[in-house]
Amino acid sequence: MDTSHVPTRRGDPARGMNDPARSFPVNDPDSTAREYPLRPAFVSSFEEESRRGVLAAEPTAGLIMTRDVRSCRPDRTLLCAASAMQRGDCRFLPILDREGRPIAALTDGDICEIGAGDHRPLREIFVSEAMSREIFTCRPEDPVSRILETMKTRRIRHLPVVDDDGRLTGVVSLTDVILRVEENGPEIAESLRPRIAEVLRVISQKERGVRTVRVNPFRED
C-alpha cells in the first residue's frame, strides 16, 4: 500500500455537520474527546410503534433503504472519503469499525467545513478529524414514521440501517422516504406528508441565521 500520503494527526478534531452540538447545547465535559465511540446510539422502537397503532402497510426502512452503500474507515483520509462520495453519487458516508458497524458519520458539509478552516490538502486530513462522533441508526423493520421522528429530533437527513449485530446493511435518507411514500397508496401518503414537511422545516434551520420554510411542499394549489 502506498503510504506516501499518510497524514500526521494534529489539533483537536472538528465537530461534524451531524453533531447535535452544532444545534443543541452540550453539557457533557467529555463531548470533545478525541476517541470515537465503540458503538453507535441505536434507534429502534418497532414494538413501541406497533403498540401505538402504526399501520401495517406503512413502509419500513428495509423496504426503502439504499443497499449499495459507500462507507469509509476513520483512519482513511478525506481525499478517500470524497472519492467514495463521488463514485457513489452520495453526500453521506457511514464510518465503520473493523467489524462493519457504524461508529460515526461523514457528510460533504463536514469536508467543506474542515477544508475551509484547515489549509492542509485533503490527503493529509484524517476522516476521524471531520466525522460526527454521535450517530443514530435504525433497524430494517422500523416504520417510516419512526424514521421521520428520529430525523426531526436529531436534525439529520440520513440513518444507517443495521442488523441485529449492529452491522451496516443499508442507509435510508429523507430522499428515499419522499420518493417511496407515494408508492404505498393514498392513505399512507396522506398521513406521512405532514410529517415529511415538518422534518424538512426543522432540519433546514441553520445554526447561524434562521431559515424559515413557510410553504408546505406537498400542498397542491
N, C-alpha and C positions, 0 to 999 in steps of 0.2 A: 504494500500500500504506500502511496506517495505521502510522505509526512512533511513535505516542504512547506505546506501552508498550515501546519498545526499552530493555532493561536496560543498566546500567552494570556492567562487569566489575569484580570486586574480590575480593581474597583468593585463596588457593590453592584449587584445585578439590578437592572431597571425593572420597574413594575410593568407587567404586560397589559395590553388593552383589555383583556378579560378579567383582570384582577379587580375584585369588588372594592378594593381600597381606593380605586380611582373615582368611585362614585359614592362610597359609603365610609363613614368614619371607622377607623381601626384602633382598637384599644389593646390589642394583643401585643405585648412587648417583643414577641418572637416573630412578628409578622414580616420582618425584613431579613429573616435568617437566610443564609446562603443555601442551605440544604433544601432540596425539594422533597415533598412528602413521598413516602414509600407507597402509599395507597391514595387513590382519589376519594373525594367525598361522594359516595354513591347516592344517587337519587332514584328511588324506586318505591312506588306505592300502589302497585296494580291492585292488590287486595283491597286497600283502602278506597280506591276509586270505584271498585266493583260494589263495595258496600254502600257507596254514595249514589249508586244508580247510573253509572256511566253506560251509555248504550253499547250493547254488544257489537253492533255494526260499526262503531267508531274505529277508524283505522289505528293501528298500533305502530310503534317505532320499527318493529321488524318488517312491516309491510311497506313502509315508505322510505326507509333509510337507504343511503348510498353504501353499497357493499365494497366497491372497488375504491378503497380509501388510501390516500397517501399519508404517510406518517414519518416521524423522524425520531432520532435519539438526542438526548440533551447534550451529549458530548460532540455532536456534529456542529458544523459552522452554519452561520446564517446564509452563506452562499449556497450550501447544500439544501437548506430548507427552502430558499427562494426558488431554486431549480426544481425542487419537488412540487412546489405550488404551480410553477409554470407548466410543468409536464402534466400535472393532474387537473389543470384549469380550475383551481380552487383557491380560496383565501384563508383556509383554516387547516392546521395540521395538529393532530393529536401527537403528543410527545410520549413515547413508550419506554418502559424499562426493558430489561433483557428478557422478561417473560411475556412481553407483548401486552402489558397492562398500561393504560393511560395514567400518567402521573402529572401531566401539565398540558398546556395548550399554547399554540403559537399562531398568530394571525399576521396578515400582511401589514396591518396597522402597527403591530409590535415591531416589525422590521423597520418600518418607516420612522417610528418614534426614536428607536435607539440609533438609527442611521443619521438622523438629523442632529443628534447631540454628541455623537462619537465619530471622530474623524478617521477611525481605523476602517480599512476596507472590510466588506462582509466576510471575506475569507479568513479574517483574523478575529472574529467575534463568535463566541460560542452561543448555541441555541439557549443554553442554560442562563445566559445573561439577559435574555429578552423575553423568555417564556413566562406565562402566567402560572404561578405555582398552585393555585387553587382551581381544581377542575371538577365539574359536575357531570355526572353520567346518567344514563337511563338503561333500562332493560328492554329487550325486544318486545316483551308483552305489555309494556307501558302504553296507555292510550294517548292519543294526540292531546286531549285536554290537559293531562298531567304534564306533558312535554311543554305545552304553551305556558302553563303556570310556572314551571321552572325557568323558562326563558325570560318571562316577565319579572319574576322575583330577582333573578341573578343578572338581568340585563345582558343576556348573551343571545347569539344567533345560532349556535351550534351545540349539539350534545353528542359526544361519543356514545355508542351503544355497546354494552359489554355483556359477556355471557356470565354464567354462574361463578366462574373462576376469576372474573374481573378482566378477562382478555378482550381486546377490541374486536368487534365483529362488524362494525359499520359506524356511520355518522349520520345523524338526522339534523337537517338545517331548517330554518324558518322557511326558506325557499321550497324545500321538499314538502312541507306542510301545505303551503299555499297552492302548489301545483297539484297535489294529490287530493285535497279535501273535496274538490268539486266532482271527483270520480266516485264518491260514495253516496250519491243520492242527494236530493234537495233538502231532506230533513236534517241530515248530518251537516251539510254545508251551511245551512241557515243557522244552526246552533253554534257553529265554530267561527263564523265570520266576525262576530263582535269580539271574540277572544283574540283572534289574529290581529284585528285592528288595534286592540288595546296593547298587545305586545309590541307592535310597530311603534305606537305612540310612546311607550315607556323607553324602549331601547334607543330611540332616536334622540333622546335628550343628551346633551353634551355636558361634560364636567365644567367647562367654561362657556358661559353664554347659553341661554335656554333656547332650544329649538322646539317649537310647539307645532304638533300636527293637528290641524283643525278639521281636516277633511277625512271622512270615512272613505278609504279607497274602494270599498265594496258597495257603496251606495250608487244606485243607478238613477240618473235623472230622467 
